[in-house]
């Protein structure tokens, strides 16, 4: 049954689309394991969060929602997640160990930061299957290590970024566009490269005259105030649309865009990874945020 569930979870997550230390089930309760209703026939699926929280409106939340949706629809798994005490390799390893020791037979690891931890844990827990999103196992030297119990999942971020660039070029009133990334890693860079290509295509084929006049990487995925500061600087220079691929940092971009829009400024932010529609609703009901959605939740479902 485990192979069938693993295959279903992985195969349903392989589409990228443009659209719109505590183990837990539901709310966080410290270091206690919340196992939910115990059913012997169900396979336990665990998830270790990357930097950020389970409700970060981005990668972690999308991954967890996909697992929970599968659980609700299929009823063949019992899910739990664990937020490590910190974001070092040892913290991730300890989290994985805890999940495995509490019965998880499939463990989802969202993010490249878990690559070395999964590499080590796959050797230790050979009876556990791992789904590593946006990464591949290695021993710290970036040399891929093949494990029979690890599935690596990657997305075509550049394709979504291209469509964002196209939409931004067609929508901008000032012709000035911005980009805010989290950490400068391949998935985030791919969003930016696609964004650049989309703007160039629109200029060449659709008579737009837009350009990306500022692009910055904040260096993390959870520094919300820094995201707002970067956005304020860009909007202050006449940029009217910012595309962010920055995880929780993007919440700060939303905050700045909404604050300025409430004052009557015509600025926009394009979100990423998960459904961030609600974050772009102003008091008068207007929407300030189109988005590119990675749909990690649908993939994991």
JODA-V322746 format. One record per pair of residues at least 6 apart in sequence whose C-alpha atoms are under 8 Angstrom apart, sorted by the first residue. I is the first residue (numbers start at 1). J is the second residue. If there is no record, write none. Layout:
{{I;J} {I;J}}
This chain:
{{2;43} {2;105} {2;106} {6;106} {6;129} {8;301} {9;70} {9;299} {9;300} {9;301} {10;131} {10;299} {10;300} {10;301} {11;299} {12;298} {12;299} {12;300} {12;301} {13;295} {13;296} {13;297} {13;298} {13;299} {13;300} {13;301} {14;153} {14;155} {14;299} {15;155} {15;295} {15;299} {16;155} {16;156} {16;157} {16;160} {16;293} {16;294} {16;295} {17;160} {17;292} {17;293} {17;294} {17;295} {18;160} {18;163} {18;291} {18;292} {18;293} {18;294} {19;291} {19;292} {19;293} {20;275} {20;277} {20;290} {20;291} {20;292} {20;293} {21;30} {21;31} {21;82} {21;83} {21;84} {21;85} {21;86} {21;91} {21;94} {21;95} {22;28} {22;29} {22;30} {22;31} {22;32} {22;33} {22;81} {22;82} {22;83} {22;84} {22;95} {23;31} {23;32} {23;33} {23;34} {23;80} {23;81} {23;82} {23;83} {23;98} {23;99} {24;32} {24;33} {24;34} {24;35} {24;80} {24;81} {24;82} {25;34} {25;35} {25;36} {25;79} {25;80} {25;81} {33;102} {34;80} {35;78} {35;79} {35;80} {36;78} {37;78} {38;78} {39;78} {41;76} {42;75} {42;76} {42;77} {42;78} {43;76} {43;77} {43;78} {43;104} {43;105} {43;106} {44;77} {44;78} {44;79} {44;80} {44;103} {44;104} {44;105} {44;106} {45;67} {45;77} {45;78} {45;79} {45;80} {45;104} {45;105} {45;106} {45;107} {45;108} {46;79} {46;80} {46;81} {46;82} {46;99} {46;104} {46;105} {46;106} {46;107} {46;108} {47;64} {47;80} {47;81} {47;82} {47;99} {47;107} {47;108} {47;109} {48;81} {48;82} {48;83} {48;84} {48;92} {48;95} {48;96} {48;107} {48;108} {48;109} {48;110} {49;60} {49;81} {49;82} {49;83} {49;84} {49;109} {49;110} {50;60} {50;83} {50;87} {50;109} {50;110} {50;111} {50;113} {50;114} {51;87} {51;221} {51;222} {52;60} {52;221} {52;222} {52;248} {53;60} {53;61} {53;83} {54;60} {54;61} {54;64} {55;61} {56;247} {56;248} {57;247} {57;248} {57;274} {57;275} {57;276} {58;247} {58;248} {58;272} {58;273} {58;274} {58;275} {59;110} {59;247} {59;273} {59;274} {59;296} {60;110} {61;274} {62;273} {62;274} {62;295} {62;296} {62;297} {63;110} {63;296} {63;297} {63;300} {64;81} {64;297} {65;297} {66;296} {66;297} {66;298} {66;299} {66;300} {66;301} {67;79} {67;297} {67;300} {67;301} {68;79} {68;301} {69;297} {69;301} {70;77} {70;300} {70;301} {71;77} {71;78} {71;79} {81;99} {82;95} {82;99} {83;95} {84;91} {84;92} {84;94} {84;95} {85;91} {86;92} {87;113} {89;113} {89;114} {89;116} {89;117} {90;117} {92;114} {92;117} {93;117} {93;118} {93;120} {93;121} {96;107} {96;121} {97;121} {99;107} {100;107} {100;125} {100;128} {104;128} {105;127} {105;128} {105;129} {106;128} {106;129} {106;130} {106;131} {107;128} {107;129} {107;130} {107;131} {108;130} {108;131} {108;132} {108;133} {109;118} {109;130} {109;131} {109;132} {109;133} {110;132} {110;133} {110;134} {111;132} {111;133} {111;134} {111;135} {112;133} {112;134} {112;135} {112;136} {114;132} {114;135} {115;132} {115;135} {115;136} {115;137} {115;138} {116;137} {116;138} {116;139} {116;140} {117;137} {118;130} {118;132} {118;137} {119;137} {119;138} {119;139} {119;145} {119;147} {120;139} {122;128} {122;129} {122;130} {122;147} {122;149} {122;150} {123;147} {126;149} {127;149} {128;149} {129;149} {129;150} {129;151} {130;149} {130;150} {130;151} {131;150} {131;151} {131;152} {131;153} {132;150} {132;151} {132;152} {132;153} {133;152} {133;153} {133;154} {134;152} {134;153} {134;154} {134;155} {134;187} {135;152} {135;153} {135;154} {136;144} {136;145} {136;152} {137;144} {137;145} {137;146} {138;144} {138;145} {139;145} {155;187} {155;294} {156;190} {157;187} {157;188} {157;190} {157;191} {157;194} {157;294} {158;190} {158;191} {158;192} {158;193} {158;194} {158;195} {159;191} {159;194} {160;191} {160;194} {160;292} {161;190} {161;191} {161;192} {161;193} {161;194} {161;195} {161;196} {161;198} {161;292} {162;191} {162;193} {162;194} {162;195} {162;196} {162;197} {162;198} {162;199} {163;194} {163;195} {163;198} {164;195} {164;198} {164;243} {164;270} {164;291} {164;292} {165;194} {165;195} {165;196} {165;197} {165;198} {165;199} {165;202} {166;195} {166;198} {166;199} {166;201} {166;202} {168;177} {168;199} {168;241} {169;175} {169;177} {169;198} {169;199} {169;202} {169;203} {169;208} {169;209} {169;210} {169;211} {170;202} {170;208} {172;210} {172;240} {172;241} {173;240} {174;210} {174;238} {174;239} {174;240} {175;209} {175;210} {175;211} {175;239} {175;240} {176;210} {176;211} {176;212} {176;213} {176;238} {176;239} {176;240} {176;241} {177;210} {177;211} {177;212} {177;213} {177;214} {177;239} {177;240} {177;241} {177;242} {177;243} {178;212} {178;213} {178;214} {178;215} {178;234} {178;239} {178;240} {178;241} {178;242} {178;243} {179;192} {179;212} {179;214} {179;215} {179;216} {179;242} {179;243} {179;244} {179;245} {180;215} {180;216} {180;217} {180;218} {180;227} {180;230} {180;231} {180;242} {180;243} {180;244} {180;245} {180;246} {180;250} {181;188} {181;189} {181;215} {181;216} {181;217} {181;218} {181;219} {181;244} {181;245} {181;246} {182;188} {182;217} {182;218} {182;219} {182;220} {182;221} {182;245} {182;246} {182;247} {182;249} {183;217} {183;218} {183;219} {183;220} {183;221} {183;246} {184;217} {184;219} {188;245} {188;246} {191;245} {196;212} {199;210} {199;211} {199;212} {200;211} {202;208} {203;209} {203;210} {213;239} {214;234} {218;226} {218;227} {218;246} {218;249} {220;246} {220;249} {221;246} {221;247} {221;248} {221;249} {222;247} {222;248} {222;249} {223;248} {223;249} {223;252} {224;248} {224;249} {224;250} {224;251} {224;252} {224;253} {225;249} {225;252} {226;249} {226;252} {227;249} {227;250} {227;251} {227;252} {227;253} {228;249} {228;250} {228;251} {228;252} {228;253} {228;254} {228;255} {228;256} {229;252} {230;253} {231;242} {231;252} {231;253} {231;256} {231;257} {232;256} {235;267} {239;267} {240;266} {240;267} {240;268} {241;267} {241;268} {241;269} {241;270} {242;268} {242;269} {242;270} {243;269} {243;270} {243;271} {244;250} {244;253} {244;269} {244;270} {244;271} {244;272} {245;271} {245;272} {245;273} {247;272} {247;273} {250;271} {253;269} {254;269} {254;279} {254;280} {257;267} {257;268} {257;269} {257;288} {258;280} {258;282} {258;288} {260;266} {260;267} {261;267} {261;282} {261;288} {262;282} {262;283} {267;288} {268;288} {268;289} {269;288} {269;289} {269;290} {270;289} {270;290} {270;291} {270;292} {271;289} {271;290} {271;291} {271;292} {271;293} {272;291} {272;292} {272;293} {272;294} {273;292} {273;293} {273;294} {273;295} {273;296} {274;293} {274;294} {274;295} {274;296} {274;297} {275;291} {275;293} {276;289} {276;291} {277;287} {277;289} {277;290} {277;291} {279;289} {280;286} {280;287} {280;288} {280;289} {281;287} {281;288} {281;289} {282;288}}
